[in-house]
Amino acid sequence: MRVFFRLQNVFMLRDTSTMSDEQTIAVYNDKVNDYREMTKELKEGEALEQFMAAIPTKGLVLDLGCGPGNSSALLQKFGFSVDPVDASTEMVNIANAHFPIDARLATFDDINASEHYDGVWANFSLLHAERQEFSTILTFIFAAIKSGGALHLGMKTGEGAHRDELGRFYTFYTRSELTHCLESVGFQILSTRTGADKGLAGTVDPWVTILSRKPL
Ligand SMILES: C[S@@+](CC[C@H](N)C(=O)[O-])C[C@H]1O[C@@H](n2cnc3c(N)ncnc32)[C@H](O)[C@@H]1O
């Protein structure tokens, strides 16, 4: 489907044919309990603290690809309003079963708000988007954030794209590719963090988180 949307008073044509990988979503539906078990410790961590400090108290946050809802639960605990969305029905169900956060089923394609959110928390979800869709999704996110609002982006780093052992599709980027993509759509980089952690597939993978701001 093609729709028009407005970005900084310019009307643009948007192709909303699917940006979701069905096999990836099926894996998350299937492994929802394993994923929750792996991530069930509720702890804010430095990235969430920096994100919360970058947006207004009680601001509205889109938790894009919210998974089991931990980040939304923490944001809510600290007084923020949350809009947690995920493409996996089972993730939405488990999030709502454990937290009163009103998670809902939605995909990257569904971001069509304009100057609506104080922040977008996209923690290790956009790594499942195809490379050719990434800048378009960032453009939708940019439009959805209020001027002065912030975006947290968590991604695994590397090169190319492939499925992991579980069948999840990943696109990998270097840190500089990601900062370039963000700056190209208009975000200003505030800070970056890097590390490596073991994920659901059992491999230890390097990651980067980037906090950026939509200029006033
Ligand atoms: C690695 S998990 C991250 C979950 C959560 N953000 C966290 O930090 O624990 C990736 C999440 O992205 C969701 N996802 C994958 N493709 C998506 C899409 N096209 N639209 C929305 N969510 C998607 C998956 O269902 C999964 O819950």
The ligand as an SDF file (V2000), in Angstrom:
LIG
                    3D

 27 29  0  0  0  0  0  0  0  0999 V2000
   15.9500   -8.7930   20.2980 C   0  0  0  0  0  0  0  0  0  0  0  0
   14.2510   -8.4820   20.6370 S   0  0  0  0  0  0  0  0  0  0  0  0
   14.3690   -6.9710   21.5940 C   0  0  0  0  0  0  0  0  0  0  0  0
   13.2050   -6.8220   22.5270 C   0  0  0  0  0  0  0  0  0  0  0  0
   13.3020   -5.6560   23.5040 C   0  0  0  0  0  0  0  0  0  0  0  0
   13.3960   -4.3890   22.8110 N   0  0  0  0  0  0  0  0  0  0  0  0
   14.4730   -5.8410   24.4280 C   0  0  0  0  0  0  0  0  0  0  0  0
   15.3210   -4.9570   24.5210 O   0  0  0  0  0  0  0  0  0  0  0  0
   14.5310   -6.8660   25.1190 O   0  0  0  0  0  0  0  0  0  0  0  0
   13.6370   -7.8880   19.0740 C   0  0  0  0  0  0  0  0  0  0  0  0
   12.1350   -7.6010   19.1080 C   0  0  0  0  0  0  0  0  0  0  0  0
   11.8050   -6.9380   17.8750 O   0  0  0  0  0  0  0  0  0  0  0  0
   10.5460   -7.4290   17.4550 C   0  0  0  0  0  0  0  0  0  0  0  0
   10.4270   -7.1880   16.0030 N   0  0  0  0  0  0  0  0  0  0  0  0
   11.0820   -7.8100   14.9910 C   0  0  0  0  0  0  0  0  0  0  0  0
   10.6680   -7.3410   13.8070 N   0  0  0  0  0  0  0  0  0  0  0  0
    9.7480   -6.3860   14.0760 C   0  0  0  0  0  0  0  0  0  0  0  0
    8.9570   -5.5340   13.2620 C   0  0  0  0  0  0  0  0  0  0  0  0
    9.0310   -5.5600   11.9250 N   0  0  0  0  0  0  0  0  0  0  0  0
    8.1200   -4.6560   13.8500 N   0  0  0  0  0  0  0  0  0  0  0  0
    8.0220   -4.6180   15.2230 C   0  0  0  0  0  0  0  0  0  0  0  0
    8.7200   -5.4140   16.0480 N   0  0  0  0  0  0  0  0  0  0  0  0
    9.5920   -6.2830   15.4760 C   0  0  0  0  0  0  0  0  0  0  0  0
   10.5810   -8.8870   17.8310 C   0  0  0  0  0  0  0  0  0  0  0  0
    9.3090   -9.4870   17.8590 O   0  0  0  0  0  0  0  0  0  0  0  0
   11.2630   -8.8510   19.1870 C   0  0  0  0  0  0  0  0  0  0  0  0
   10.3600   -8.7440   20.2480 O   0  0  0  0  0  0  0  0  0  0  0  0
  1  2  1  0
  2  3  1  0
  2 10  1  0
  3  4  1  0
  4  5  1  0
  5  6  1  0
  5  7  1  0
  7  8  2  0
  7  9  1  0
 10 11  1  0
 11 12  1  0
 11 26  1  0
 12 13  1  0
 13 14  1  0
 13 24  1  0
 14 15  1  0
 14 23  1  0
 15 16  2  0
 16 17  1  0
 17 18  1  0
 17 23  2  0
 18 19  1  0
 18 20  2  0
 20 21  1  0
 21 22  2  0
 22 23  1  0
 24 25  1  0
 24 26  1  0
 26 27  1  0
M  CHG  2   2   1   9  -1
M  END
$$$$
